[in-house]
Amino acid sequence: MSQTSGSSDLGMLFLFILLGLVVAKATRSWTVEIDPNARRLIITGRLFHIWPTFTAHWFFDECSRIWAGEHFAGDGERRVSVYFELGERGAHVVPVHPASLALAAKLADEISILTGILRGSDEFQA
């Protein structure tokens, strides 16, 4: 009987961890800061809108273009993002919520105007 209780406790622990991961993903936020004096972009990902989990800094000149795009993740969920092309380092992706290509395009336009980074054509999956 105690073996069943132990299995049940382990199952509940797994369920709470899984629920925590789902909540953490849902409450992740991204901030793009523009420092015109230093000509730098600062992108920060935050967990629960509090703890920074990711920060990237680069100069405007390091970013060759910016564009909006959408793709479907492995789970079939549609994701919309703003992409920053960073040469050999690839593209940095900033998710846009709610998932609206029009909103992502508007954000890419505004960032391009403020920074002078080339605005590339938007990409989407049909």
C-alpha positions as CSV (number, residue, x, y, z in Angstrom):
1,M,0.0,0.0,0.0
2,S,2.8,2.4,0.8
3,Q,4.3,1.8,-2.7
4,T,1.1,3.1,-4.3
5,S,1.2,6.2,-2.0
6,G,4.8,6.8,-3.1
7,S,3.9,6.5,-6.8
8,S,1.0,8.9,-6.2
9,D,3.3,11.4,-4.5
10,L,5.8,11.2,-7.4
11,G,3.0,11.6,-9.9
12,M,1.7,14.7,-8.1
13,L,5.2,16.1,-8.0
14,F,5.6,15.6,-11.7
15,L,2.2,17.2,-12.3
16,F,3.2,20.3,-10.3
17,I,6.5,20.6,-12.1
18,L,4.7,20.3,-15.5
19,L,2.1,22.9,-14.4
20,G,4.9,25.2,-13.3
21,L,6.6,25.0,-16.7
22,V,3.4,25.8,-18.5
23,V,2.7,28.8,-16.2
24,A,6.3,30.0,-16.6
25,K,6.1,29.8,-20.4
26,A,2.8,31.7,-20.4
27,T,4.1,34.5,-18.2
28,R,7.4,35.0,-20.0
29,S,7.7,38.6,-21.3
30,W,10.2,40.3,-23.6
31,T,11.4,43.9,-23.6
32,V,13.3,45.6,-26.4
33,E,15.1,48.7,-25.2
34,I,16.7,51.2,-27.6
35,D,19.6,53.4,-26.4
36,P,20.0,56.0,-29.2
37,N,23.1,57.6,-27.5
38,A,25.1,54.4,-27.3
39,R,23.4,53.1,-30.5
40,R,22.6,49.8,-28.8
41,L,19.6,47.4,-28.6
42,I,19.0,45.6,-25.3
43,I,16.6,42.6,-25.4
44,T,15.5,41.1,-22.1
45,G,13.4,38.0,-21.5
46,R,11.7,37.9,-18.1
47,L,10.0,35.1,-16.2
48,F,6.8,36.0,-14.4
49,H,7.5,39.6,-15.6
50,I,10.1,39.9,-12.8
51,W,13.3,37.7,-13.1
52,P,15.5,38.3,-16.1
53,T,16.3,35.0,-17.8
54,F,17.9,36.3,-21.0
55,T,19.6,39.5,-21.9
56,A,21.2,40.4,-25.3
57,H,23.1,43.6,-26.1
58,W,24.3,44.6,-29.5
59,F,25.1,47.8,-31.5
60,F,22.8,48.8,-34.3
61,D,25.6,48.2,-36.8
62,E,25.7,44.5,-35.7
63,C,22.1,43.9,-36.8
64,S,21.8,43.8,-40.6
65,R,18.0,43.6,-40.9
66,I,14.8,43.3,-38.9
67,W,11.6,41.6,-40.0
68,A,8.3,40.1,-38.8
69,G,7.5,36.5,-39.3
70,E,5.3,33.6,-38.3
71,H,5.9,29.9,-38.0
72,F,4.2,26.8,-36.7
73,A,6.0,25.1,-33.8
74,G,6.4,21.4,-33.5
75,D,3.2,21.3,-31.3
76,G,1.2,22.9,-34.2
77,E,0.9,26.2,-32.4
78,R,1.2,29.4,-34.5
79,R,4.0,31.7,-33.3
80,V,4.6,35.3,-34.4
81,S,7.9,37.0,-33.8
82,V,10.2,39.9,-34.6
83,Y,13.5,38.7,-36.0
84,F,16.9,40.5,-35.7
85,E,19.5,39.3,-38.2
86,L,22.9,39.3,-36.5
87,G,25.3,38.0,-39.2
88,E,27.2,34.9,-38.2
89,R,25.3,34.7,-34.9
90,G,22.1,34.0,-36.8
91,A,18.8,35.6,-36.0
92,H,17.5,36.6,-32.6
93,V,13.8,35.9,-32.1
94,V,11.5,38.0,-29.9
95,P,8.0,36.5,-29.6
96,V,5.0,38.8,-30.1
97,H,1.8,38.3,-28.0
98,P,-0.9,38.3,-29.0
99,A,0.2,36.4,-32.1
100,S,-0.6,39.0,-34.7
101,L,1.5,39.4,-37.8
102,A,0.2,43.0,-38.2
103,L,1.4,43.8,-34.7
104,A,4.8,42.2,-35.3
105,A,5.2,44.2,-38.6
106,K,4.3,47.4,-36.8
107,L,6.9,46.8,-34.1
108,A,9.5,45.9,-36.7
109,D,8.7,49.1,-38.6
110,E,9.0,51.2,-35.4
111,I,12.3,49.6,-34.4
112,S,13.6,50.1,-37.9
113,I,12.7,53.8,-38.0
114,L,14.2,54.4,-34.5
115,T,17.5,52.5,-35.1
116,G,18.1,52.8,-38.9
117,I,18.3,49.0,-39.2
118,L,17.2,47.8,-42.6
119,R,13.6,46.6,-42.6
120,G,13.4,43.2,-44.5
121,S,10.3,41.7,-46.0
122,D,8.1,39.8,-43.6
123,E,8.0,36.0,-43.8
124,F,5.1,33.7,-43.0
125,Q,4.0,30.1,-43.6
126,A,1.0,29.6,-45.7
